[in-house]
Amino acid sequence: MAYRRTPAVRKRLDETRVRIVTAATRLVVEAGYGGCSVAAVAEAAGVGTGTIYGFFPSKGELFAEVFRHRVSREVAAASDAGRQALEQGTIRDSIMASVSTFCSRAMRSPRFAYALMVEPVDAAVGAERLAFRDTFSDLLASAIAIGIANGELVEQDPRVTGAGIIGAISEVLIAPLAHGVAEPEVVAQLLAFVDRAIGHSEGKSVD
């Protein structure tokens, strides 16, 4: 007869898994992927290294889970900001709010944002990064498409513009994030670029 885990056992395993991911996230925030070893995660989580490998077959899989966990929060925050801005304003306001929120949150935790966005690491995290870029790009593309349909934005390929904005965010923020320095003027200039990139319908000009 196959062994079936009791609810109590499943609960304990779930709690242990959460503790491991939380500990790993905290270490990546402090030192990036390069400064986060399995041994350090085990110590911070209060478990053995074997326990970690019982949940995550490799260090890369653990880092990928850290990435998924945290990035889902960042995308949700950007999406919520865009939705709230749209309730009070235009689709342009919505797009700018989403980008501004993402960038501002990144600059508040530059070391961690660098780790999430560009720090060289396992291929598993690289795959998650591509998925994140697609998700955020699709979020922006959907908003841009609405702006085109209602006449607020000029005709364009929303997918190309959305992807271009994501690329610009990554490239522009690399240097300040790598140095762990928050530079408000960088975000302001990036937002101005995004505003120009999405275009203005005929008859409307950039302020």
N, C-alpha and C positions, 0 to 999 in steps of 0.2 A: 504494500500500500504506500503510495507516494506521500511524503511529508507535506503537510499544509501548515503554513505559518499562521499562528493565531493573531487576532487583532492586536494583542498586546505586543507581540514580537514585531509585527509590521510597523506599529507606532514607534517602537524603540529604534528600528532601523531607519525609519523616515527622519526621526529626530537626529540620529547620528549623521545621516547624510547632509541634513541642513547645517549641522554644526561644522562639518568639514568644509562645505561650500562657503559658509560665512567666514570661517578662519582663513581660507584661501583668498577670498575677496579682500579681507582686511590686509593681508600681507602684500597682495598685488597693489593695493592702494598706496601702501607705504614704500614699496621697493620695486614695483613692476614685476613682470614675469621672471626676469633674470634673477631677482633677489628672492624668489619664492620657491623653495625646495619642498619636496614631499615630506622630508623630515621636519621642516619648520611648520608645515601645515599640521602634521600629526601632533606635534607638541602643542601648538596653539589650540587645536580641537580637543586635546586630551584623549587621543586614540593612538594606536600603533600604526606604523606605516602599512602593515599588512591589511589593516582594516580599510585604509584608504583605497588600496588596490582591489579590495573586495567590491568597492562601489564603482571605482574608475580604473579600467584596465591599464591606463597609462597617465602620465603627467599631462600629456596633451589633452586627454579627455576631460581631466579635472579642470584645466584652464578653459576648455571650450564651454564647460558648464558655468564657470564663473562669468565668462563672456555673455552667454545667453541670458543668465540671470540678471546681470546688470544692464545690458543693452536693452532688454525688454522694458526696463524702467525708463531709460532715456527716450526711447521711441514713444512710449506712452505719454511721457511728460510733454514732448514736442507736439504730439497729436492733440492732447488736451488743451495746450496753449493755443493751437490753431483753431480748435473748435470754439473756445471761449472768445477769441478775437472775432471770429465770424459772426457770433451772436450780436456783437456790438458794432461791427464795421463791415469791411469788404473782404473779398477773397484775397486781395493783396495784403490786407492786414493779417489775414489768417496765415498766409505763407510766411510773411516776415516774422510773425510771432513764433511759428514753429522753428524756424532757423535760429532766431535770436535765443529762444529758450535752450535749444540744444547747445549752441556755442557758449552761452553764459554758464550753463551747468558744467561744461567741459573745462572752462577756464577756472572754475571754483575748485576743481580737483585735477590740476594739470598733469600730475604724474600718472594718475590712474587713467585719465583720458588718453594720454599718449600710449599707455599699455593697451587700451582697448582698440585704438584706431590704427596704430602703425608699428608698434614695437615688434621686431622680428621674433617669431615664436613658432610653435608646432603647426603643422599643416591643418590640424583639426580646428585650430583657432582661425587660421586663414580662411577656411571654408565658411566659418560662422561670420567672419567679417564680410565676405561676399554676400551672404544672405542678409546681413544687416543693411548693407549698402542698397541692395535691391528693395528691401522693405521701406527704408526711408525715402529712396528715390520714387517708389510707387506712391507713397504718401504725398509727396510734393507734386508728382505728375497728375494725380487725381485732382488736386486743388487747382493746378494750372489749367487743366481741361475744363473745369467749371468756369474759371475766369474767361477762357476763350469763348465758351458757349454763351455766357451772359454779356459778352462784348466789353468786358473790363480789360482783358489782355489781348495783345495782337495774336494773329495766327502763328502757330509754331507747333513743333512736335513736342508735346508735353514730356514724353519719355526722355528725349534728348536733353531738354532743359533741366528736368529733374535730376538726371544723372550728372549733368554738368555742375549743378549746384553742389551735389554731394562731393564731387571731385574737388571743387574749389574749397569747400570747407576743410577737407582733409589736407590739401596742399598748403593752404594759408595758415592753418593752426599747427602744423608740424613743428616749426621752429620754436614758437613760444611754449608749446606743450613739452617739447624735448628739454627745454631749459627750465621748466617748472616755473615760468614767469607769466603772471596774468597781465596782459596788455589790453586794456579796454579799447584803445584806439584801433587795435587790429580787428576786433569784433565789429566796431562801428564801420570800418572801411569794408569789411566783408559783407555786411548787411547792405551797404550802399551798392556794392557790386551785384548782389542778388536782386535788388530792386531794379537795377538797370537790365539785368539778364532776363527777367520775366517780361519786360517790355511794357509799354503803355499803349492802350488803344488810340486810334487816330483822334486827334483833338485834345488828348491829355498829355501833359508834359511832366517831366520829372521836376519836382520842386527844387 
